[in-house]
Amino acid sequence: MLGLSTSIATFSELLESQKDVNGIVNSLKAVTAGLSTAFETTLLALVIALVIQLWMTAQKTAEEKFLDGCSDYCLKQIVSRIKILPFEQAREA
């Protein structure tokens, strides 16, 4: 954002202050330097966002696998061993 705003400000000053072509060409170098900064920071932010998104996806997948494993374990080891008596037998006992 800073590079882009600097470039726009420099470009508007350039158009107001320069009357000859050589001055405009030299001033455009400063404008393109600011745009270069803006594009580089945008690219860096996109790459970092991609890395973070991939990491979050991997974490979510690992968490889902863990929870599925916990659920399977509970079903096999705990729930399958619980014996529920029919309602009539439970009242008599």
Secondary structure, DSSP 8 states (H G I E B T S, - for coil): -HHHHHHHHHHHHHHHH--SHHHHHHHHHHHHHHHHHHHHHHHHHHHHHHHHHHHHHHHHHHHHHHHHHHHHHHHHHTGGG-----HHHHHH-
